[in-house]
Amino acid sequence: MKRILNVDVIDIVPFSKGLIFVRKEAMPNGTNKVSFFSYDAASGEVTTVTKSVYLLNKFGMAYEQLSSRLGDFITCDTAKLPNHHTIVIYPTGEMGHFDENGRIIETGDLYYNNAPARDAAFDGSCIWSVVPQRNAVIRYSLASHKIIMRIGGDDNTAFNVPISATYYPDGLYVCNQASCEIRHIDVDTLNVTDYLEFDEPVNKYFRFREKEIAVLASGIYEL
C-alpha cells in the first residue's frame, strides 16, 4: 500500500485518468479558499483544474444547471446514470433525481429507520446507499420510489458505521468507517464478505483500470 496524496480533501470524485479532489485552504486574511485538483493515476501528476472540470465529472453534462440549483455542490454524493440523469444525496438524507437537462424528476428525503442515508451507487437499475447511524446498506428503486432491500441494521454486525458505497460489475464495496474495513456485497446472492482491512478509518474506495484507491484518515492510498 502506497500513500499517493497526503492531503485533507473535502470531496473526491473519480474521472477517466484518476481522481479529482477538492481542498479548502486557509488564506492569510482569515478567509478560506476552495481549490480543485486532478490526480493522474498513470503519471502520479497532480495539477490544478477548474471548477467546471470538477462539476462536469461529478454531475455530468447538466452540471451548470445542477450546481446553480443546488447551491451546495460539494457536500453531496452523486451517481450518474446511463441516460445522463443524475442522483444527488446529501448527508442529511435529502435526495434529488434530475434529468439530462438538470430538471427535477424527484426530490425527497431518503431515510431508513429514522436515520438519513448517504452516498449513491448505481447498479444498472437501482441506487445503493449506506445508513451510518443504523449500520445498514439499502437499495432504492428509482421505478417505485421506495427502499426495496436492506442489508445489515438492527442487531446485524455486517456493517459498522458504513460511510460510502461503490458499485462495480463484480459487486458493491462498502467502506466501514468504525471497523476500518471494506466489505463486499454480491448483489445477486446478497452474500457479504470481507475485502480489505486497515489500521485506520476508511472513507472511500475507487477502482479504475488496474488500480485500486482508498481514502483513509491519513491520506489517499494506492492499494
trRosetta pair geometry for C-beta under 8 A, 3 or more apart (Angstrom, degrees):
i j d omega theta_ij theta_ji phi_ij phi_ji
1 214 8.0 -32 -144 39 118 122
1 221 5.2 13 180 174 99 133
1 222 7.3 169 -156 84 53 49
1 223 5.6 -18 -109 -123 85 52
2 221 6.4 151 77 -158 36 79
2 222 5.0 -11 62 57 93 96
3 6 6.1 46 156 -66 128 87
3 218 7.4 -67 -109 116 133 100
3 219 4.9 43 -151 97 114 141
3 220 7.1 105 -157 73 68 45
3 221 5.2 -49 -97 -97 52 81
4 39 6.9 99 134 -173 122 141
4 44 6.7 -132 -152 -134 106 89
4 213 7.7 -61 32 -126 137 103
4 219 7.8 172 51 148 49 112
4 220 5.7 -58 63 102 89 91
4 221 6.5 139 6 -126 83 25
4 222 5.1 70 -36 -20 125 99
5 9 8.0 37 125 -39 135 119
5 21 7.5 136 149 20 166 160
5 39 6.3 -79 -57 -94 133 148
5 46 7.2 116 -104 -84 109 134
5 219 5.8 -177 92 -174 57 97
5 220 4.0 13 52 47 104 114
6 218 7.6 -31 -130 156 82 73
6 219 4.5 -44 -109 -106 52 136
7 21 7.0 122 94 116 134 147
7 23 6.1 -70 173 -91 122 126
7 219 6.9 85 26 -131 45 83
7 220 7.2 -13 44 2 85 110
8 23 6.9 97 80 -133 65 92
9 12 5.1 51 134 -53 151 104
9 21 4.4 -66 -126 -174 137 119
9 22 6.2 100 -165 62 86 53
9 23 6.0 -71 -111 -81 58 70
9 215 7.3 -78 50 -144 127 130
9 220 7.4 38 -5 -49 132 120
10 22 5.2 -65 63 98 87 101
10 23 6.8 131 7 -120 91 24
10 24 5.4 51 -24 -17 140 104
10 34 7.7 -75 50 -129 139 101
10 74 6.2 17 123 166 112 126
10 75 7.8 -52 164 -85 100 69
11 21 6.8 170 91 -152 53 56
11 22 4.3 23 50 32 92 121
11 58 7.8 9 155 -101 132 140
11 74 5.0 -139 -28 -167 142 79
11 75 7.4 -121 -73 -84 115 30
12 19 5.8 -7 -170 -173 102 118
12 20 7.2 163 -153 85 53 47
12 21 4.4 -10 -104 -105 85 89
12 22 7.3 -141 -66 17 49 73
12 204 6.4 -179 72 62 122 162
12 215 6.2 162 45 -80 156 148
12 220 7.5 161 -120 -97 159 133
13 19 7.2 148 78 -157 35 68
13 20 5.3 -15 63 61 86 96
13 21 7.8 172 21 -81 57 47
13 54 7.2 120 37 -160 126 73
13 57 5.4 148 112 120 128 106
13 58 4.8 -129 -68 -88 168 82
13 78 7.7 2 -113 49 127 110
14 18 7.5 -130 -148 138 68 26
14 19 5.9 -51 -107 -102 50 65
14 20 7.8 118 -155 18 5 77
14 57 7.6 -144 92 171 40 119
14 206 5.0 162 -73 -148 120 133
14 208 6.0 160 -162 -48 128 131
15 18 6.6 2 60 62 81 47
15 19 6.9 137 19 -120 81 14
15 20 5.3 54 -15 -19 123 106
15 38 6.9 -50 44 -133 138 111
15 57 4.4 -50 -90 -133 108 143
16 208 7.8 163 -164 -165 27 142
17 38 7.4 47 76 170 112 122
17 40 5.0 -28 145 -128 120 75
17 41 6.4 -173 158 20 59 84
17 42 6.7 -72 -165 7 92 103
18 38 6.6 111 72 174 110 84
18 39 4.6 -120 137 97 137 71
18 40 5.0 -171 -7 -125 141 20
18 41 3.8 168 -97 -27 98 83
18 42 7.6 -125 -56 1 111 66
18 208 7.1 -161 -102 65 32 144
19 38 7.1 163 90 -156 47 55
19 39 4.6 5 57 48 93 108
19 41 7.4 91 -6 -57 81 95
19 206 6.8 133 -86 63 108 168
19 213 6.7 -144 -51 140 131 172
19 220 7.4 -130 62 -171 168 154
20 36 6.7 5 -179 -175 102 95
20 37 7.0 169 -154 89 58 43
20 38 5.0 -29 -99 -100 76 73
20 39 7.6 -167 -78 16 29 72
20 49 6.3 -58 -133 46 111 150
20 53 6.8 -162 -123 125 147 96
20 54 5.3 -175 152 -110 136 74
20 57 5.5 114 19 68 145 152
20 58 7.8 -108 80 -48 129 91
21 36 7.7 169 88 -151 37 54
21 37 5.6 -18 62 65 80 92
21 38 7.9 148 17 -100 67 26
21 39 6.9 26 1 -12 110 110
21 220 7.7 -114 -68 -51 155 154
22 34 6.2 -3 -174 -171 105 99
22 35 7.3 157 -155 80 58 42
22 36 5.7 -22 -102 -101 74 69
22 37 7.8 169 -87 22 28 75
22 54 6.6 77 -71 -146 102 150
22 74 6.0 -120 100 -138 167 113
23 34 7.3 162 84 -152 44 52
23 35 5.2 -16 62 60 93 92
23 37 6.9 23 -2 2 110 117
24 32 5.2 0 -177 -178 101 122
24 33 7.3 152 -159 76 53 39
24 34 5.6 -26 -101 -96 69 70
25 32 6.8 145 73 -160 37 68
25 33 4.9 -27 66 65 93 91
25 34 7.7 164 19 -89 76 21
25 35 5.9 16 0 1 121 117
26 30 7.6 -27 -168 -141 94 25
26 31 7.9 155 -155 89 54 33
26 32 5.9 -41 -99 -103 50 71
26 33 7.9 163 -99 19 4 80
27 30 7.0 -34 77 39 80 22
27 31 4.9 -5 45 67 123 77
27 32 6.8 -170 1 -97 90 17
27 33 5.4 85 -52 -20 110 108
34 74 7.4 -103 -146 -82 147 151
35 48 6.9 -62 -179 -130 107 100
36 48 7.0 89 82 -164 64 65
36 49 5.0 -77 121 73 104 82
36 50 6.7 4 71 121 136 12
36 51 5.7 161 -14 -87 148 49
36 53 6.9 153 136 67 139 98
36 54 4.5 -105 -143 -43 139 135
37 46 5.6 8 177 -174 125 95
37 47 6.7 159 -155 82 76 33
37 48 5.8 -51 -102 -103 71 43
37 49 6.3 131 -131 13 17 88
38 46 7.1 171 83 -148 47 50
38 47 5.5 -12 54 60 93 84
38 49 4.8 71 -25 -33 103 129
38 53 7.3 -59 -55 132 121 138
39 44 7.7 -22 -170 -155 87 35
39 45 7.6 168 -150 86 46 43
39 46 5.4 -15 -99 -98 73 78
39 220 7.7 -171 -9 107 174 152
40 43 4.5 12 104 44 126 96
40 44 6.8 -39 80 17 81 14
40 45 4.6 13 36 52 119 87
40 46 7.8 -148 14 -69 76 33
40 47 7.6 35 -19 5 106 105
41 44 7.7 24 -160 -71 21 47
41 208 6.6 165 2 78 162 114
41 209 7.0 175 95 38 141 126
41 211 5.1 -163 -178 45 137 163
41 213 7.6 -106 -106 -56 120 125
41 222 7.6 131 -146 -102 94 123
49 53 4.2 -89 167 69 120 144
49 54 6.3 138 101 -44 118 83
50 53 4.9 107 58 0 76 97
50 54 7.4 -139 100 2 48 86
51 54 5.6 -56 -155 39 39 114
51 55 6.1 35 151 -18 71 108
52 55 5.7 -55 -141 40 32 110
52 56 6.1 37 157 -24 66 105
52 63 7.3 126 -154 102 63 138
53 56 5.8 -51 -145 32 28 113
53 57 6.6 18 159 -10 61 108
54 57 6.3 -68 -154 41 26 103
54 58 6.2 15 157 -12 66 116
55 58 5.8 -63 -141 43 30 107
55 59 5.6 -20 178 23 71 114
55 63 3.9 125 142 176 100 133
55 64 7.5 91 130 -66 144 45
55 66 7.8 167 -174 73 105 103
55 67 5.2 -37 -138 -52 134 142
55 73 6.5 4 -113 151 99 148
56 59 7.1 -74 -122 55 15 77
56 60 7.1 12 -167 -158 52 7
56 61 7.4 30 -143 -92 84 34
56 63 5.1 -104 -83 -12 45 154
58 63 7.1 96 65 -119 82 117
58 73 7.3 117 101 165 146 101
58 78 5.5 104 173 33 77 146
59 62 6.5 -97 142 78 107 69
59 63 4.1 130 71 -104 119 79
59 66 4.6 -168 -169 72 146 149
59 67 6.6 -143 -4 -47 161 87
59 73 7.4 -52 -45 -158 132 117
59 78 6.1 -105 -91 -143 58 165
59 80 7.4 133 -176 -84 21 105
59 86 5.4 18 -160 -130 69 162
59 88 7.9 3 -114 -78 95 110
60 63 6.4 171 69 -51 39 84
60 80 4.7 139 -58 -127 118 122
60 84 5.8 160 169 -157 144 73
60 86 5.4 -156 22 -69 124 117
60 100 7.7 -88 129 -133 133 64
61 84 6.0 -18 28 -157 115 122
61 100 6.7 13 66 -169 117 83
62 65 4.9 -47 179 46 90 112
62 66 5.3 90 117 -25 91 105
62 84 7.4 110 -12 160 105 101
62 86 6.8 -139 58 -2 113 129
62 98 6.7 -147 96 134 146 123
62 99 7.7 102 -42 98 166 52
62 100 6.0 164 -39 172 124 37
62 101 5.7 143 -107 -166 129 12
62 102 3.7 -174 172 -51 124 88
63 66 5.7 -62 -137 45 31 108
63 67 5.7 26 169 -17 70 111
64 67 6.4 -55 -139 38 21 103
64 68 6.3 18 160 -14 58 113
64 102 7.6 -85 74 -56 61 157
65 68 6.0 -64 -151 40 25 110
65 69 6.1 22 156 -18 65 112
65 101 6.7 24 34 158 169 56
65 102 2.9 153 101 69 129 172
65 103 7.8 -30 149 -47 145 51
66 69 5.7 -59 -144 38 29 109
66 70 6.0 18 163 -14 67 112
66 73 7.3 104 122 -116 87 116
66 86 6.3 -13 -101 70 155 152
66 88 7.4 167 -168 -55 120 140
66 98 5.9 140 -101 98 108 171
66 102 4.8 -136 -52 -127 71 104
67 70 6.0 -57 -136 42 28 105
67 73 4.3 -9 -129 -75 85 154
68 71 7.9 23 177 -64 26 49
69 98 7.9 146 68 -106 152 142
69 102 6.4 163 -6 171 137 111
69 104 8.0 -170 179 -55 153 96
70 73 5.1 108 85 -80 130 75
70 76 6.8 -83 -166 -1 145 148
70 88 6.8 -126 -99 -173 135 164
70 96 7.8 -150 -94 35 100 154
72 75 5.5 -18 161 28 118 104
72 76 6.9 120 115 -22 90 99
72 90 7.7 58 97 -110 125 125
73 76 6.8 -61 -153 31 34 111
75 90 6.3 43 111 -139 98 89
75 91 6.5 -69 161 0 106 106
76 88 5.0 9 165 -170 144 95
76 89 6.3 149 -163 74 88 33
76 90 4.8 -55 -101 -83 85 69
77 88 7.5 149 78 -156 44 48
77 89 5.1 -21 62 65 94 90
77 90 7.8 169 17 -88 72 23
77 118 6.2 102 9 174 134 77
77 119 4.5 -68 136 -111 172 44
77 120 5.3 160 118 11 104 84
77 164 7.5 179 -113 -125 147 93
78 86 5.9 -19 -162 -172 113 102
78 87 6.4 147 -158 80 56 59
78 88 5.4 -17 -101 -99 83 64
78 89 7.7 174 -81 21 35 70
78 120 6.2 -46 -178 55 14 125
79 86 7.2 158 79 -157 48 54
79 87 4.4 1 52 52 96 111
79 120 3.8 -115 -18 124 111 108
79 121 6.3 177 -96 -101 128 14
79 122 4.3 138 173 -29 132 103
79 127 6.2 179 34 -122 158 104
80 84 7.4 -18 -172 -135 94 37
80 85 7.8 156 -159 84 50 44
80 86 5.6 -22 -106 -104 63 79
80 122 7.7 -111 67 10 35 144
81 84 7.0 -50 77 27 77 12
81 85 4.3 -1 45 61 127 88
81 86 7.0 -146 9 -74 86 30
81 87 7.0 84 -37 -17 104 95
81 122 5.9 -173 -96 -132 72 164
83 100 6.9 -104 141 -54 73 111
84 99 7.8 42 100 170 86 55
84 100 3.8 47 104 -108 119 104
85 97 6.6 9 172 -177 122 84
85 98 6.4 165 -162 86 73 49
85 99 5.5 -43 -106 -122 88 38
85 100 6.3 -67 -69 -53 52 65
85 105 7.0 -12 -143 -3 127 146
86 97 7.7 168 86 -153 46 43
86 98 4.9 -12 59 60 91 102
87 95 7.1 -16 -171 -166 89 98
87 96 7.4 164 -155 86 45 51
87 97 5.6 -13 -104 -104 73 71
87 98 7.9 -178 -79 22 27 73
87 120 4.7 -161 107 -178 120 156
87 122 7.0 147 18 -66 134 109
87 127 5.7 -166 -177 -99 173 143
87 142 7.9 -104 -82 -93 126 120
88 95 6.8 156 86 -155 59 49
88 96 4.5 -2 55 55 106 96
88 97 7.9 -162 23 -71 73 30
88 98 7.0 31 -5 -3 111 112
88 120 7.5 -110 -111 -5 10 152
89 93 7.4 -29 -165 -146 93 26
89 94 7.3 157 -152 83 48 49
89 95 4.9 -8 -102 -104 78 84
89 110 6.3 -42 -127 36 115 137
89 117 6.6 -57 -166 107 139 90
89 118 5.8 162 131 -142 116 43
89 119 6.4 -48 78 35 133 9
89 120 4.9 145 5 -44 122 108
89 129 6.3 -159 -150 -115 175 131
90 93 7.0 -33 76 35 78 22
90 94 4.5 10 38 54 118 95
90 95 7.7 -142 18 -68 72 44
90 118 7.4 -61 122 -117 27 89
91 116 6.7 84 157 113 46 138
91 118 5.0 10 -114 -102 54 133
92 109 7.7 -72 128 -130 85 102
92 116 5.5 -129 164 -124 27 163
93 109 4.7 45 123 -167 108 87
93 110 5.1 -150 -168 62 81 60
93 111 5.2 29 -160 -71 151 76
93 115 7.8 171 -71 141 133 40
93 116 2.8 -123 -46 -136 107 96
93 117 5.6 87 -121 35 82 60
93 118 7.3 -80 -77 -62 52 69
94 107 7.7 -3 -175 -171 85 91
94 108 7.9 -171 -147 110 54 25
94 109 5.8 -41 -94 -102 48 72
94 110 7.9 101 -161 16 1 79
95 106 7.7 -8 116 115 98 96
95 107 6.9 170 92 -151 58 49
95 108 5.9 -15 60 70 96 65
95 109 6.7 132 12 -127 89 19
95 110 4.4 59 -28 -19 138 111
95 117 7.7 10 -59 71 123 109
96 104 6.5 -74 -160 -126 106 90
96 106 7.1 167 -154 91 43 58
96 107 4.8 -5 -106 -105 79 84
97 104 7.5 87 74 -163 59 58
97 105 4.4 -64 107 68 100 107
97 106 4.1 26 36 47 117 93
97 107 7.4 -146 24 -65 68 47
97 142 6.8 133 -118 -139 148 104
98 102 5.5 -8 176 -146 129 36
98 103 6.4 147 -157 68 78 30
98 104 6.1 -45 -103 -97 74 40
98 105 6.4 178 -103 5 18 90
99 102 7.2 -53 67 19 65 15
99 103 4.9 -8 38 56 110 88
99 105 5.6 111 -46 -48 87 109
104 107 5.8 -30 -158 -32 124 108
106 145 6.4 -155 -140 -115 152 116
108 145 8.0 79 24 -172 150 110
109 116 7.2 -79 -173 -115 99 90
110 116 7.1 77 83 -158 67 65
110 117 4.3 -59 119 43 106 121
110 129 6.3 64 136 50 142 169
110 138 8.0 -179 170 85 108 141
110 140 6.4 -41 -137 -87 128 153
110 147 7.8 121 -158 -62 88 103
111 114 6.2 12 170 -120 128 16
111 115 6.3 145 -158 66 84 29
111 116 5.7 -50 -101 -95 77 43
111 117 6.6 -156 -96 -10 23 86
112 115 6.1 -31 70 61 66 85
112 117 6.1 73 -4 -62 98 101
112 131 4.6 -84 50 -75 119 159
112 134 5.8 -119 99 47 104 157
112 136 5.8 -109 108 86 148 142
112 138 5.2 -173 -61 -57 144 145
112 147 6.3 107 -92 -96 99 167
112 150 6.4 140 -150 -110 141 126
112 153 7.1 -96 138 -97 128 143
113 131 7.4 101 42 157 97 156
113 134 5.1 115 62 -106 127 148
113 136 7.5 104 19 7 125 153
113 153 6.7 142 -2 -156 148 130
115 131 5.3 101 100 -175 113 109
115 132 7.6 -133 160 63 127 59
115 133 3.8 -147 -149 71 140 122
115 134 4.8 173 46 -28 146 106
116 131 7.2 173 96 -132 32 80
116 133 7.5 73 40 12 64 123
117 129 4.0 58 172 129 123 137
117 130 6.7 144 -156 74 76 32
117 131 5.1 -52 -97 -81 69 81
117 138 6.0 -79 -107 43 135 128
117 140 7.8 150 104 -44 172 131
118 129 6.4 152 66 -170 22 104
118 130 6.1 -34 64 67 75 83
118 131 7.7 132 15 -97 72 37
118 132 6.8 -2 28 -13 120 104
118 163 7.5 -25 85 -166 127 49
118 164 7.7 -60 114 -90 100 58
119 128 8.0 -21 112 108 99 72
119 129 5.5 155 75 -138 71 69
119 130 5.5 28 42 20 122 96
119 163 7.6 102 -31 143 134 44
119 164 4.7 149 -91 -134 152 60
119 165 5.2 139 120 28 137 80
120 127 5.2 -33 -152 -160 87 118
120 128 7.6 131 -157 67 37 50
120 129 6.0 -14 -90 -85 53 93
121 127 6.9 128 61 -161 42 61
121 128 4.4 -28 64 60 100 101
121 129 7.5 170 19 -72 79 44
121 165 4.4 -105 -7 113 136 98
121 166 5.6 -179 -110 -126 131 18
121 167 3.9 138 165 -17 111 100
121 172 6.3 122 108 -131 149 100
122 126 7.6 173 -144 90 58 31
122 127 5.8 -32 -92 -99 64 68
122 128 7.9 -163 -72 16 17 78
122 167 6.4 -134 67 47 37 144
123 126 5.7 -6 44 60 106 75
123 127 7.8 179 7 -94 83 20
123 128 6.2 69 -32 -20 113 108
123 139 7.8 -30 14 -135 138 111
123 167 5.1 -130 -85 -152 72 154
123 172 7.2 -47 -85 -69 119 105
123 187 5.9 169 -148 -144 148 168
125 141 7.7 -15 138 -133 92 73
125 142 7.3 -149 165 31 53 104
125 143 7.5 -22 178 -17 95 115
126 139 5.1 44 134 179 141 96
126 140 6.0 164 -174 76 94 44
126 141 5.3 -48 -112 -97 108 49
126 142 6.4 -169 -115 -4 49 83
126 148 7.0 -94 -125 39 149 123
127 139 7.3 153 80 -158 43 52
127 140 4.6 -21 65 60 96 102
127 142 6.5 91 -13 -52 100 96
128 137 6.4 3 -172 178 101 102
128 138 7.2 161 -152 85 55 44
128 139 5.5 -26 -96 -100 71 70
128 140 7.7 178 -83 16 21 77
128 165 5.1 -107 117 128 110 152
128 167 6.2 129 30 -61 128 117
128 172 5.5 -78 128 -124 176 143
129 137 7.4 171 88 -156 38 60
129 138 5.5 -16 63 62 85 92
129 140 6.3 23 4 -10 112 118
129 165 6.7 -166 -129 26 20 134
130 136 7.4 156 -161 91 55 50
130 137 5.5 -32 -105 -104 67 71
130 138 7.7 160 -101 18 18 76
130 159 7.5 -161 -146 -173 106 153
130 162 3.9 -132 -154 117 129 109
130 163 6.4 -17 96 28 153 2
130 164 6.5 -102 12 -72 141 8
130 165 5.3 159 -38 -30 102 107
130 174 6.3 134 -89 -144 123 106
131 134 4.4 -7 120 45 120 105
131 135 7.5 -35 89 30 83 17
131 136 4.4 -1 52 63 115 94
131 137 7.4 -163 15 -80 80 23
131 138 6.2 54 -24 -12 113 112
131 153 7.2 23 71 -86 127 106
131 162 7.3 44 50 63 41 107
132 135 7.6 21 -170 -70 31 42
132 161 5.0 26 -158 -155 91 66
132 162 6.0 -142 -94 65 60 53
132 163 5.8 39 -90 -91 119 60
132 177 7.3 5 -131 22 116 126
134 152 7.8 127 124 117 80 97
134 153 4.8 5 151 -120 103 93
134 154 8.0 18 -177 -33 94 42
135 152 5.3 -120 132 159 76 119
135 153 5.9 162 80 -89 73 37
135 156 7.1 -172 115 81 114 82
135 157 7.8 -31 159 -127 145 33
135 158 7.6 139 155 64 100 68
135 159 4.6 165 -176 90 75 89
135 160 6.0 0 -125 -98 114 31
135 161 6.7 -39 -92 -48 78 34
135 162 6.7 109 -145 -2 45 92
136 150 5.5 -14 -172 -167 125 101
136 151 6.8 147 -161 76 70 45
136 152 4.5 -176 -113 89 51 96
136 153 3.4 19 -80 -59 117 100
136 156 7.9 83 -94 63 77 122
136 159 6.6 172 -72 55 16 138
136 162 7.4 -117 66 31 22 129
137 150 7.3 149 80 -157 48 52
137 151 4.7 -14 62 61 99 99
137 152 5.7 78 11 23 78 120
137 159 6.3 141 -28 -47 94 156
137 162 6.0 -41 -68 97 88 172
137 165 6.5 111 -135 -84 113 140
137 172 7.4 135 179 127 149 145
137 174 5.8 -81 -83 -99 137 147
137 185 6.9 -138 96 -48 162 156
138 147 5.1 -42 -175 -140 124 118
138 149 6.7 154 -158 87 54 60
138 150 5.1 -17 -103 -102 79 74
138 151 7.7 -170 -77 22 34 68
139 147 7.0 113 73 -157 47 68
139 148 5.6 -56 96 64 97 84
139 149 3.9 17 37 52 115 106
139 150 7.7 -140 18 -64 74 37
140 146 7.2 -153 -149 115 72 19
140 147 5.5 -45 -98 -95 71 59
140 148 7.2 129 -128 10 21 81
141 144 4.3 24 101 39 135 92
141 145 6.9 -60 90 -11 83 18
141 146 6.0 0 46 57 103 60
141 147 7.7 157 8 -116 80 11
141 148 4.7 60 -30 -21 113 127
142 145 7.3 24 -162 -75 28 55
144 148 6.9 89 57 -65 132 117
147 150 6.6 35 162 -57 125 94
149 190 7.8 -132 -174 -107 135 128
150 153 5.8 -16 161 9 120 142
151 156 7.9 -126 166 124 53 160
151 158 6.4 -68 152 87 92 157
151 159 7.8 96 113 -18 87 123
151 185 6.6 123 81 -122 171 138
151 190 6.2 -167 -95 -165 126 103
151 192 6.6 149 170 -58 132 127
152 156 4.7 -156 -145 98 45 127
152 158 4.3 -119 -90 61 96 111
152 159 4.3 1 -131 17 161 109
152 162 7.4 114 72 -16 168 135
152 192 7.8 89 -57 -75 96 165
153 156 5.9 37 56 38 41 114
156 159 7.7 35 112 24 100 77
157 160 7.3 10 -167 -62 70 96
158 183 6.8 143 171 164 81 168
158 192 4.8 33 -151 108 123 166
159 162 4.3 -27 -172 -41 130 113
159 174 6.4 -56 -111 134 117 143
159 176 5.7 -160 -154 -100 67 108
159 183 6.8 -123 -92 32 76 147
160 176 4.8 59 56 -172 77 120
160 177 7.7 -129 109 59 74 55
160 178 4.3 -107 141 71 99 110
160 179 3.9 87 60 -22 138 111
160 181 7.9 61 44 40 111 103
161 176 6.3 100 69 -167 64 66
161 177 4.4 -70 113 56 113 97
161 178 3.8 100 24 -16 121 107
161 179 7.6 159 40 -2 87 75
162 165 7.2 29 167 -59 119 93
162 174 5.0 -28 -141 176 121 115
162 175 6.8 121 -154 76 65 49
162 176 5.5 -42 -90 -97 62 63
162 177 7.4 147 -126 0 11 82
163 175 5.3 -52 56 94 90 103
163 176 7.5 127 4 -133 84 16
163 177 4.3 66 -27 -40 129 116
163 203 5.7 -65 105 -140 142 60
163 204 7.9 -89 105 -62 105 60
164 174 7.4 170 89 -150 46 51
164 175 4.7 17 53 35 88 118
164 203 6.3 64 0 163 129 55
164 204 4.9 -15 74 -101 165 69
164 205 7.2 168 97 16 116 75
165 172 5.7 -7 -170 -175 108 107
165 173 6.9 152 -156 78 56 49
165 174 5.1 -15 -102 -100 83 74
165 175 7.6 -144 -72 14 39 75
166 172 7.3 153 78 -158 40 58
166 173 4.8 -17 61 60 91 101
166 204 7.4 89 -45 -169 122 75
166 205 5.3 -131 18 81 138 87
166 206 6.5 -161 -123 -94 160 46
166 207 7.4 139 135 9 141 92
167 171 7.6 -117 -143 136 65 27
167 172 5.2 -27 -99 -102 75 75
167 173 7.7 -176 -82 18 27 73
167 187 7.9 29 -135 -48 107 143
168 171 6.8 3 65 54 78 45
168 173 7.0 26 9 -10 104 111
168 207 5.9 -9 -76 58 146 133
171 184 5.3 64 108 -176 140 94
171 185 5.6 -179 179 81 108 50
171 186 5.2 -63 -106 -99 129 41
171 187 5.7 174 -130 -12 66 85
172 184 7.1 143 77 -159 51 51
172 185 4.2 -12 61 56 104 107
172 187 5.8 93 -15 -61 104 103
173 182 5.6 2 -175 -179 99 114
173 183 7.5 159 -154 79 51 39
173 184 5.8 -21 -100 -101 68 69
173 185 7.9 -156 -68 19 25 77
173 195 6.4 -41 -131 21 97 171
173 205 5.0 -88 126 85 132 143
173 207 8.0 104 6 -15 156 120
174 182 6.8 153 75 -158 43 61
174 183 5.0 -20 61 61 99 89
174 184 7.8 -177 18 -80 79 21
174 185 6.6 52 -14 -16 114 109
175 182 5.5 -28 -98 -102 60 80
175 202 4.8 -129 -154 113 107 96
175 203 6.0 68 140 167 154 10
175 204 6.1 -92 -23 -87 159 20
175 205 5.6 170 -63 -15 107 101
175 214 8.0 146 -109 -146 121 94
176 179 4.5 -10 128 49 129 99
176 180 7.1 -39 94 21 89 16
176 181 4.9 3 52 62 117 76
176 182 7.1 -172 14 -87 80 26
176 183 6.2 53 -25 -8 116 106
176 202 7.2 46 60 57 51 101
177 180 7.7 14 177 -72 27 44
177 201 4.7 19 -166 -156 73 110
177 202 6.8 -141 -105 61 48 51
177 203 6.4 39 -101 -93 100 61
178 201 7.2 3 -76 -110 22 100
180 197 6.4 64 111 -167 87 69
180 198 4.6 -119 170 71 98 81
180 199 6.5 -28 172 166 153 3
180 200 5.8 145 -125 86 123 13
180 201 5.7 -95 -93 -89 77 32
180 202 5.9 103 -154 -8 50 91
181 194 6.5 -54 -179 -141 133 90
181 195 7.5 137 171 52 87 72
181 196 6.6 175 -156 92 65 51
181 197 4.5 -20 -105 -106 97 71
181 198 6.8 -176 -83 17 45 73
181 202 6.9 -179 12 25 6 131
182 195 4.5 -58 103 71 94 115
182 196 4.5 23 40 49 110 91
182 197 7.8 -138 25 -67 66 38
182 202 6.1 -74 -53 108 87 156
182 205 5.4 74 -117 -63 140 150
182 214 7.3 -114 -44 -112 135 122
183 192 5.7 14 166 -174 124 96
183 193 6.8 163 -162 82 78 33
183 194 6.2 -56 -112 -108 73 38
183 195 6.0 157 -127 4 18 96
184 192 7.2 157 81 -153 48 49
184 193 5.2 -20 61 64 98 85
184 194 7.6 20 16 108 90 11
184 195 4.4 106 -32 -60 102 117
185 190 6.7 -16 -169 -147 99 44
185 191 7.3 158 -152 78 51 42
185 192 5.4 -17 -98 -99 75 74
186 189 4.5 12 102 44 125 95
186 190 6.7 -67 79 -10 76 11
186 191 4.6 16 33 48 118 89
186 193 7.7 43 -20 4 97 106
187 190 7.2 31 -145 -78 27 55
194 197 6.8 -13 -170 -46 118 102
196 202 7.8 110 98 -82 107 169
196 205 8.0 146 42 -111 131 134
196 214 7.3 -121 103 -75 151 147
196 223 6.9 -55 -121 -137 157 147
198 201 7.8 -37 86 73 125 4
198 202 5.3 121 23 -53 141 111
198 214 7.2 -177 -64 141 142 154
198 216 6.1 -146 174 -112 160 126
200 216 5.4 82 87 -180 110 114
200 217 4.6 -110 155 32 120 115
200 218 5.9 63 82 -10 167 104
201 216 6.8 140 86 -160 53 67
201 217 4.7 77 54 -46 92 113
202 205 7.1 30 162 -57 120 94
202 214 5.6 -45 -144 -175 112 117
202 215 7.2 113 -165 76 64 54
202 216 5.5 -40 -103 -101 63 73
203 215 4.7 -59 66 100 99 103
203 216 7.0 160 9 -109 86 19
203 217 7.4 118 -27 -66 109 56
204 214 7.1 164 86 -156 54 48
204 215 4.0 26 47 31 94 121
205 212 7.3 -15 -168 -172 90 94
205 213 7.2 153 -158 85 44 57
205 214 5.4 -11 -104 -105 72 74
205 215 7.6 -129 -61 17 36 77
206 212 7.4 159 87 -159 52 49
206 213 4.4 -9 62 61 98 106
206 214 7.9 -171 25 -74 68 33
206 215 7.9 57 -4 -22 101 96
207 211 7.1 176 -149 92 54 51
207 212 5.1 -15 -103 -107 85 71
207 213 7.3 -171 -76 21 38 74
208 211 6.1 -9 67 60 67 93
208 213 7.8 -1 18 1 91 113
211 222 6.0 -50 -163 -144 108 106
212 222 7.1 116 74 -163 56 58
212 223 4.1 -38 90 46 110 117
213 220 6.4 2 -174 -179 106 97
213 221 7.0 156 -154 82 58 46
213 222 6.0 -34 -98 -100 71 57
213 223 7.1 -156 -83 -4 18 90
214 220 7.5 174 88 -154 43 54
214 221 5.2 -14 61 62 88 98
214 223 5.8 70 -8 -53 108 112
215 220 5.3 -22 -107 -106 70 80
215 221 7.9 173 -89 21 24 73
216 219 6.3 6 64 57 90 48
216 220 7.5 169 25 -93 71 27
216 221 6.0 20 3 -1 116 118
